Amino acid sequence: MMLNIIIHKSSERNRCRMPNQSYHHGDLKAELIRMGLKLLDQEGYERFSLRKVAKACNVSQTAPYRHFKDKDELIAAIAMEATKEFDQSLKHALIKFPDDPKKQLKEMGIAYVDFFVKNPEYLRLLFFSDIKSKMSLDSRLAENHFVDGHPFHTFFSAVERYKNNSPNETMVEKELMLYCWGLVHGISVLIANRDIPFEGDYFKLVSRIIDSDKFLW
C-alpha cells in the first residue's frame, strides 16, 4: 500500500553546500529533505537520524531541528515531497492531450513508469516501506487516497474522463483504475528493481506496451 501523506506545501531541491558555504534562508529545509530521502533509502527507519542527515549536508547537528522536531517529521516531509513530485509528473502528462482522454490516460501510464524508474527510492518509500507503521505522526497520514493533490485522485480522474468518453467500455471506473494502475505499476516495479534485466530503451518498450490494444481498447 502506498505511504500516504497529506501535502501542505512544496519545497525546492538544492545540492548540498560545502562546509564553508552558507545556506540562504529556506534552502536548508529543502536540502534536508533531498538528502534525507537518500539516507532513508540506504539506512532504513531504525538507523535513520537527523544527525546523519546533518552530517550529509555539512551542517551542525542542531541545524535540522530548526525545521523538524524529530526524524518522523522529516520523514513525513520526505513522503510529502515524493507524493507531490509523483502527482506533478502525472498531471504534466495530461497537458499534452487536453482534448483526448484516451491519449491522456496512456501518456499518464508512460509518465508513471518513467517517474519510478528514474526515482526508484521514491518507489521503495511510497510502496514498499513499513515506515508508516513505525511513525508517530498519525495526524499527517491521510485515510482517503481520492483527494485532490494525491496521485490516486489524479489517475482516477483521468480514468473517469476516459470512461465518460468511451461508451463501449464495459469496465466500471474502479475496475478500470485497478487494471490500468496495476499494469503500469507492475512494469515500474519490474524495471526499477531490475527483476527482469532489460538492456534496451525501456521508455520505448513501455510506450509500445501502453500504445497497444492490451492497455486500452
DRENPAGU-266469 format. One record per residue: x, y, z of N, C-alpha, C in turn; residue number from 0; residue in one letter. Coordinates in steps of 0.2 Angstrom, whole numbers, m for minus. Layout:
N
PT; X; Y; Z; X; Y; Z; X; Y; Z; NUM; a
...
//
This chain:
217
PT; 4; m6; 0; 0; 0; 0; 4; 6; 0; 0; m
PT; 2; 11; m3; 6; 17; m4; 6; 21; 2; 1; m
PT; 12; 23; 4; 13; 28; 10; 10; 34; 8; 2; l
PT; 5; 36; 12; 0; 41; 10; 1; 47; 15; 3; n
PT; 4; 53; 13; 5; 59; 17; 1; 65; 14; 4; i
PT; m2; 69; 19; m6; 75; 16; m1; 80; 14; 5; i
PT; m1; 83; 9; 3; 88; 6; 1; 95; 8; 6; i
PT; 6; 98; 12; 4; 105; 14; 7; 110; 10; 7; h
PT; 14; 110; 8; 17; 115; 4; 23; 112; 0; 8; k
PT; 25; 115; m5; 31; 112; m9; 37; 115; m6; 9; s
PT; 43; 112; m9; 49; 114; m7; 54; 113; m13; 10; s
PT; 59; 117; m13; 64; 117; m19; 69; 112; m17; 11; e
PT; 72; 109; m22; 78; 105; m21; 84; 109; m23; 12; r
PT; 89; 108; m19; 96; 111; m20; 101; 106; m18; 13; n
PT; 107; 107; m21; 113; 102; m19; 116; 104; m13; 14; r
PT; 119; 100; m10; 122; 101; m3; 128; 106; m4; 15; c
PT; 129; 111; 0; 134; 115; 0; 140; 112; 4; 16; r
PT; 146; 115; 2; 152; 113; 6; 152; 117; 13; 17; m
PT; 156; 114; 18; 155; 117; 24; 156; 125; 25; 18; p
PT; 160; 127; 20; 162; 135; 20; 156; 139; 17; 19; n
PT; 151; 136; 14; 146; 139; 11; 140; 140; 15; 20; q
PT; 137; 145; 15; 131; 146; 20; 124; 145; 16; 21; s
PT; 119; 143; 19; 113; 142; 16; 109; 149; 16; 22; y
PT; 105; 150; 11; 101; 156; 11; 95; 153; 15; 23; h
PT; 91; 158; 17; 85; 156; 21; 80; 152; 17; 24; h
PT; 78; 146; 20; 74; 142; 17; 77; 136; 13; 25; g
PT; 83; 137; 11; 87; 132; 7; 88; 125; 11; 26; d
PT; 90; 126; 18; 92; 120; 22; 86; 115; 22; 27; l
PT; 80; 117; 23; 74; 113; 24; 74; 108; 18; 28; k
PT; 74; 111; 12; 74; 108; 5; 80; 103; 5; 29; a
PT; 85; 105; 7; 91; 100; 6; 91; 95; 11; 30; e
PT; 88; 96; 17; 87; 90; 22; 82; 85; 19; 31; l
PT; 77; 87; 16; 73; 83; 13; 76; 79; 7; 32; i
PT; 80; 82; 3; 83; 79; m3; 88; 73; 0; 33; r
PT; 92; 76; 5; 97; 71; 7; 94; 66; 12; 34; m
PT; 89; 68; 15; 85; 63; 20; 83; 57; 16; 35; g
PT; 80; 59; 10; 77; 53; 6; 83; 48; 4; 36; l
PT; 88; 50; 2; 94; 46; 0; 96; 42; 6; 37; k
PT; 97; 45; 12; 99; 41; 18; 94; 37; 21; 38; l
PT; 87; 39; 20; 82; 34; 22; 82; 28; 18; 39; l
PT; 83; 29; 12; 83; 23; 7; 89; 18; 9; 40; d
PT; 94; 21; 11; 100; 17; 12; 100; 14; 19; 41; q
PT; 98; 18; 24; 98; 16; 31; 92; 12; 34; 42; e
PT; 86; 14; 31; 80; 11; 34; 78; 16; 40; 43; g
PT; 72; 14; 43; 69; 19; 48; 74; 19; 54; 44; y
PT; 75; 13; 56; 79; 12; 63; 85; 16; 63; 45; e
PT; 89; 15; 58; 96; 18; 58; 96; 26; 56; 46; r
PT; 90; 28; 53; 90; 35; 51; 90; 40; 56; 47; f
PT; 93; 45; 56; 93; 50; 61; 94; 57; 58; 48; s
PT; 92; 62; 62; 93; 69; 60; 101; 71; 60; 49; l
PT; 104; 68; 64; 112; 69; 65; 115; 66; 59; 50; r
PT; 113; 61; 56; 116; 58; 50; 114; 63; 44; 51; k
PT; 108; 65; 44; 106; 70; 38; 110; 76; 39; 52; v
PT; 111; 79; 45; 115; 85; 46; 122; 84; 43; 53; a
PT; 125; 78; 45; 132; 77; 43; 132; 76; 35; 54; k
PT; 127; 73; 32; 127; 73; 24; 127; 80; 21; 55; a
PT; 124; 84; 25; 123; 91; 22; 128; 96; 24; 56; c
PT; 133; 93; 28; 138; 98; 30; 136; 103; 35; 57; n
PT; 131; 102; 39; 129; 107; 44; 129; 105; 51; 58; v
PT; 128; 109; 56; 129; 107; 63; 123; 102; 64; 59; s
PT; 125; 98; 69; 120; 93; 71; 113; 96; 74; 60; q
PT; 113; 102; 76; 107; 105; 79; 103; 109; 73; 61; t
PT; 106; 110; 67; 103; 113; 62; 97; 110; 60; 62; a
PT; 96; 104; 59; 90; 101; 56; 84; 103; 61; 63; p
PT; 85; 104; 68; 80; 105; 72; 76; 112; 72; 64; y
PT; 79; 116; 68; 76; 122; 66; 70; 121; 62; 65; r
PT; 70; 115; 58; 64; 114; 54; 60; 108; 56; 66; h
PT; 63; 103; 59; 60; 97; 61; 61; 95; 68; 67; f
PT; 56; 93; 72; 57; 92; 79; 60; 85; 80; 68; k
PT; 59; 80; 75; 62; 74; 76; 62; 71; 69; 69; d
PT; 65; 65; 69; 66; 61; 62; 59; 60; 59; 70; k
PT; 54; 59; 63; 47; 57; 60; 45; 63; 56; 71; d
PT; 46; 69; 59; 43; 75; 55; 47; 76; 48; 72; e
PT; 54; 74; 48; 57; 74; 42; 55; 69; 37; 73; l
PT; 54; 63; 40; 51; 58; 35; 45; 59; 32; 74; i
PT; 40; 63; 36; 34; 65; 34; 35; 70; 28; 75; a
PT; 39; 74; 29; 41; 79; 24; 44; 76; 18; 76; a
PT; 48; 71; 18; 51; 67; 13; 45; 64; 9; 77; i
PT; 40; 61; 12; 35; 57; 9; 30; 62; 6; 78; a
PT; 29; 68; 9; 25; 74; 6; 28; 76; m1; 79; m
PT; 35; 77; m1; 39; 79; m7; 38; 73; m12; 80; e
PT; 39; 67; m10; 39; 62; m15; 32; 61; m18; 81; a
PT; 27; 62; m14; 20; 62; m17; 18; 67; m21; 82; t
PT; 21; 73; m19; 19; 79; m24; 23; 79; m30; 83; k
PT; 29; 76; m30; 33; 76; m37; 29; 70; m41; 84; e
PT; 27; 65; m38; 24; 60; m42; 17; 62; m45; 85; f
PT; 14; 66; m41; 7; 69; m44; 8; 74; m49; 86; d
PT; 14; 78; m48; 15; 83; m54; 17; 79; m60; 87; q
PT; 21; 74; m60; 23; 70; m66; 17; 68; m69; 88; s
PT; 12; 65; m66; 6; 63; m69; 2; 68; m72; 89; l
PT; 1; 74; m68; m3; 80; m71; 1; 83; m77; 90; k
PT; 7; 83; m77; 11; 85; m83; 9; 81; m89; 91; h
PT; 8; 75; m88; 6; 71; m94; m1; 73; m97; 92; a
PT; m5; 75; m93; m12; 77; m96; m12; 83; m100; 93; l
PT; m7; 87; m100; m6; 94; m103; m5; 92; m111; 94; i
PT; m2; 87; m113; 0; 85; m120; m6; 84; m124; 95; k
PT; m12; 81; m121; m18; 79; m125; m24; 82; m121; 96; f
PT; m25; 88; m120; m30; 91; m116; m37; 89; m119; 97; p
PT; m38; 87; m125; m45; 85; m128; m45; 78; m129; 98; d
PT; m41; 74; m127; m41; 67; m129; m40; 62; m123; 99; d
PT; m45; 60; m119; m45; 57; m113; m41; 50; m114; 100; p
PT; m42; 47; m119; m38; 40; m120; m31; 41; m121; 101; k
PT; m29; 46; m125; m21; 48; m125; m19; 51; m118; 102; k
PT; m23; 54; m115; m21; 57; m108; m19; 51; m104; 103; q
PT; m24; 46; m104; m23; 40; m99; m16; 36; m101; 104; l
PT; m15; 35; m108; m9; 32; m110; m3; 36; m108; 105; k
PT; m3; 42; m109; 3; 46; m108; 4; 46; m100; 106; e
PT; m1; 46; m96; 0; 46; m89; 3; 39; m87; 107; m
PT; 1; 34; m90; 4; 27; m89; 11; 27; m90; 108; g
PT; 13; 30; m96; 20; 31; m98; 24; 35; m92; 109; i
PT; 21; 41; m90; 24; 45; m85; 25; 42; m79; 110; a
PT; 20; 37; m77; 20; 34; m71; 27; 29; m71; 111; y
PT; 28; 25; m76; 33; 21; m76; 40; 25; m76; 112; v
PT; 40; 30; m80; 46; 34; m81; 48; 37; m74; 113; d
PT; 43; 40; m71; 45; 43; m64; 48; 38; m59; 114; f
PT; 45; 32; m59; 48; 27; m54; 54; 24; m56; 115; f
PT; 55; 23; m62; 62; 20; m65; 67; 25; m64; 116; v
PT; 66; 32; m65; 71; 37; m63; 72; 38; m56; 117; k
PT; 67; 37; m52; 67; 38; m45; 65; 32; m41; 118; n
PT; 69; 27; m41; 67; 20; m38; 67; 21; m30; 119; p
PT; 70; 26; m27; 70; 27; m20; 63; 29; m18; 120; e
PT; 60; 33; m22; 53; 35; m21; 48; 29; m21; 121; y
PT; 49; 25; m26; 45; 19; m27; 46; 15; m20; 122; l
PT; 52; 14; m18; 53; 10; m12; 49; 13; m6; 123; r
PT; 50; 20; m5; 47; 23; 0; 40; 23; 0; 124; l
PT; 37; 25; m5; 29; 25; m6; 26; 19; m6; 125; l
PT; 29; 13; m8; 25; 7; m9; 28; 1; m5; 126; f
PT; 34; 1; m4; 37; m5; m1; 40; m4; 6; 127; f
PT; 38; 1; 9; 41; 3; 16; 36; 2; 21; 128; s
PT; 39; 0; 27; 35; m1; 33; 35; 5; 38; 129; d
PT; 38; 10; 35; 39; 16; 39; 33; 19; 42; 130; i
PT; 27; 18; 39; 21; 21; 41; 19; 18; 48; 131; k
PT; 20; 12; 49; 18; 8; 55; 23; 10; 61; 132; s
PT; 28; 13; 59; 33; 15; 64; 33; 22; 66; 133; k
PT; 30; 26; 62; 30; 33; 63; 25; 35; 69; 134; m
PT; 26; 41; 72; 21; 43; 77; 17; 50; 75; 135; s
PT; 16; 50; 68; 13; 56; 65; 6; 54; 62; 136; l
PT; 2; 51; 66; m4; 48; 63; m9; 54; 60; 137; d
PT; m8; 60; 63; m12; 66; 61; m10; 68; 54; 138; s
PT; m4; 66; 51; m2; 68; 45; m4; 62; 40; 139; r
PT; m6; 57; 42; m7; 51; 37; m14; 52; 35; 140; l
PT; m15; 52; 28; m22; 53; 25; m25; 46; 24; 141; a
PT; m31; 46; 26; m35; 40; 25; m38; 39; 18; 142; e
PT; m39; 45; 15; m43; 44; 8; m38; 46; 3; 143; n
PT; m37; 41; m1; m32; 41; m7; m35; 46; m12; 144; h
PT; m42; 47; m13; m45; 50; m18; m46; 58; m16; 145; f
PT; m41; 61; m14; m42; 68; m13; m37; 72; m18; 146; v
PT; m39; 78; m19; m36; 82; m24; m28; 83; m22; 147; d
PT; m24; 83; m26; m17; 83; m25; m13; 77; m23; 148; g
PT; m17; 71; m23; m14; 65; m22; m14; 61; m29; 149; h
PT; m9; 57; m30; m8; 54; m37; m14; 49; m38; 150; p
PT; m17; 46; m33; m23; 41; m35; m29; 46; m37; 151; f
PT; m30; 51; m35; m35; 56; m37; m34; 58; m44; 152; h
PT; m28; 60; m46; m26; 62; m52; m27; 56; m57; 153; t
PT; m25; 50; m56; m25; 45; m60; m33; 43; m61; 154; f
PT; m36; 43; m55; m43; 41; m56; m47; 46; m60; 155; f
PT; m46; 52; m59; m49; 57; m63; m48; 56; m71; 156; s
PT; m42; 54; m72; m41; 53; m80; m45; 47; m82; 157; a
PT; m45; 42; m77; m49; 36; m79; m57; 37; m80; 158; v
PT; m59; 42; m76; m66; 44; m76; m67; 47; m83; 159; e
PT; m63; 52; m85; m64; 56; m91; m64; 51; m97; 160; r
PT; m59; 46; m97; m59; 41; m102; m66; 37; m102; 161; y
PT; m68; 35; m96; m74; 31; m96; m80; 35; m98; 162; k
PT; m81; 41; m97; m86; 45; m99; m86; 46; m106; 163; n
PT; m80; 46; m109; m80; 47; m117; m79; 41; m121; 164; n
PT; m80; 35; m117; m80; 28; m121; m86; 24; m119; 165; s
PT; m91; 25; m123; m97; 22; m122; m97; 14; m123; 166; p
PT; m92; 12; m126; m91; 4; m127; m87; 1; m122; 167; n
PT; m84; 5; m117; m80; 2; m112; m85; m1; m107; 168; e
PT; m83; m7; m106; m88; m11; m101; m86; m11; m94; 169; t
PT; m80; m10; m92; m77; m9; m85; m80; m3; m82; 170; m
PT; m82; m4; m75; m84; 2; m71; m77; 6; m70; 171; v
PT; m78; 12; m67; m72; 16; m66; m67; 13; m61; 172; e
PT; m69; 10; m56; m64; 7; m51; m60; 1; m54; 173; k
PT; m64; m3; m58; m61; m9; m61; m56; m7; m66; 174; e
PT; m58; m1; m70; m53; 1; m75; m47; 4; m72; 175; l
PT; m48; 8; m66; m42; 11; m62; m38; 5; m60; 176; m
PT; m40; 0; m57; m36; m6; m55; m32; m9; m61; 177; l
PT; m36; m10; m66; m32; m13; m72; m27; m9; m75; 178; y
PT; m28; m2; m76; m23; 2; m78; m17; 3; m73; 179; c
PT; m19; 5; m67; m14; 6; m62; m10; 0; m61; 180; w
PT; m13; m6; m61; m9; m12; m59; m4; m14; m65; 181; g
PT; m6; m12; m71; m2; m14; m77; 5; m9; m76; 182; l
PT; 4; m3; m76; 9; 2; m76; 14; 1; m69; 183; v
PT; 10; 0; m64; 14; m1; m58; 18; m7; m58; 184; h
PT; 16; m13; m61; 19; m19; m61; 25; m18; m66; 185; g
PT; 25; m15; m71; 30; m13; m76; 35; m9; m72; 186; i
PT; 33; m4; m68; 38; 0; m65; 42; m4; m60; 187; s
PT; 39; m8; m56; 42; m12; m51; 48; m17; m54; 188; v
PT; 46; m20; m60; 50; m25; m63; 56; m21; m66; 189; l
PT; 55; m15; m69; 61; m12; m72; 65; m9; m66; 190; i
PT; 62; m5; m62; 66; m1; m57; 70; m6; m52; 191; a
PT; 67; m12; m50; 70; m16; m46; 75; m21; m50; 192; n
PT; 75; m20; m57; 79; m25; m61; 78; m32; m60; 193; r
PT; 71; m33; m59; 69; m40; m58; 70; m44; m65; 194; d
PT; 69; m40; m70; 69; m43; m77; 75; m39; m80; 195; i
PT; 81; m41; m81; 86; m37; m85; 84; m35; m92; 196; p
PT; 84; m29; m93; 82; m26; m99; 87; m21; m102; 197; f
PT; 91; m22; m107; 96; m18; m110; 94; m13; m115; 198; e
PT; 88; m13; m117; 86; m9; m122; 83; m2; m119; 199; g
PT; 80; 1; m123; 77; 8; m121; 70; 6; m118; 200; d
PT; 70; 6; m111; 64; 4; m108; 58; 9; m109; 201; y
PT; 60; 15; m111; 54; 20; m112; 51; 18; m119; 202; f
PT; 54; 16; m124; 51; 14; m130; 47; 8; m129; 203; k
PT; 50; 3; m125; 46; m3; m123; 39; m1; m120; 204; l
PT; 40; 3; m115; 34; 5; m111; 29; 8; m115; 205; v
PT; 31; 13; m120; 27; 16; m124; 23; 11; m129; 206; s
PT; 27; 6; m131; 24; 1; m136; 19; m3; m132; 207; r
PT; 20; m5; m126; 15; m9; m122; 9; m5; m121; 208; i
PT; 10; 1; m119; 4; 5; m117; 0; 8; m124; 209; i
PT; 4; 9; m129; 0; 10; m135; m4; 5; m139; 210; d
PT; m2; m1; m136; m5; m7; m139; m12; m8; m137; 211; s
PT; m17; m12; m140; m23; m13; m138; m24; m17; m131; 212; d
PT; m18; m19; m129; m19; m23; m122; m19; m18; m116; 213; k
PT; m18; m12; m117; m19; m7; m112; m26; m4; m112; 214; f
PT; m28; m1; m117; m34; 1; m118; m37; m1; m125; 215; l
PT; m43; m3; m125; m46; m5; m132; m52; m1; m134; 216; w
//
